[in-house]
């Protein structure tokens, strides 16, 4: 086996033994439910999904009323600033 291949295999074994990278751990953490939000039962999750769908429909309808991109951007910024996680 060549020296280069041996180094590559040794590097792979070290990485595998070290576990997931920091970026992989942060991706997993970003998809997890925040600790201050309790888990919902499936019925409540469906209700929440329906409510968010309704809000999204209203947002799309309101967004069509803007004449220029600046007004639309300001409106979107205002909407996003009201979200609480």
C-alpha positions in Angstrom: 0.0 0.0 0.0 1.3 3.4 -0.9 2.3 6.0 1.7 -0.3 8.4 0.6 -3.1 5.9 0.8 -2.0 4.8 4.3 -2.1 8.4 5.5 -5.6 8.8 4.0 -6.9 5.7 5.7 -5.3 6.7 9.0 -7.0 10.1 8.7 -10.4 8.5 8.0 -10.0 6.3 11.0 -9.1 9.3 13.2 -12.1 11.3 12.0 -14.5 8.3 12.4 -13.2 7.8 16.0 -13.5 11.5 16.8 -17.3 11.5 16.0 -19.3 14.1 14.2 -17.7 17.5 13.4 -18.7 20.7 15.2 -20.7 21.8 12.1 -22.7 18.5 12.1 -23.5 19.0 15.8 -24.6 22.6 15.2 -26.8 21.5 12.3 -28.4 18.9 14.5 -28.9 21.4 17.3 -30.5 23.9 14.9 -33.2 21.4 13.9 -34.0 20.5 17.4 -37.0 22.0 19.2 -35.8 24.9 21.4 -35.7 23.9 25.1 -38.2 26.6 26.1 -40.9 25.2 23.8 -42.7 22.2 25.1 -43.4 19.4 22.7 -46.9 19.3 21.3 -49.1 16.4 20.8 -49.9 15.6 17.2 -53.4 17.2 17.3 -52.0 20.5 18.5 -49.2 20.3 15.9 -51.9 19.9 13.2 -53.8 22.9 14.5 -50.6 25.0 14.6 -49.8 24.0 11.1 -53.3 25.0 9.9 -52.9 28.4 11.7 -49.5 29.0 10.2 -50.9 28.1 6.7 -53.6 30.7 7.2 -51.1 33.3 8.2 -49.0 32.5 5.2 -52.0 32.9 2.9 -52.7 36.3 4.4 -49.1 37.3 4.0 -49.0 36.4 0.4 -52.2 38.3 -0.3 -50.9 41.4 1.5 -47.5 41.2 -0.3 -49.2 41.6 -3.6 -50.5 45.0 -2.6 -47.0 46.7 -2.6 -45.9 49.0 -5.4 -42.2 48.8 -4.9 -39.6 46.4 -3.4 -38.7 48.8 -0.5 -42.3 48.8 0.9 -42.4 45.0 0.6 -39.1 44.6 2.3 -40.1 46.9 5.2 -43.3 45.0 5.6 -41.5 41.6 5.6 -39.0 42.9 8.2 -41.9 44.0 10.4 -43.6 40.6 10.1 -40.3 38.8 10.9 -39.6 41.0 13.9 -42.9 39.9 15.6 -42.0 36.2 15.6 -41.2 34.8 19.0 -39.5 31.5 19.3 
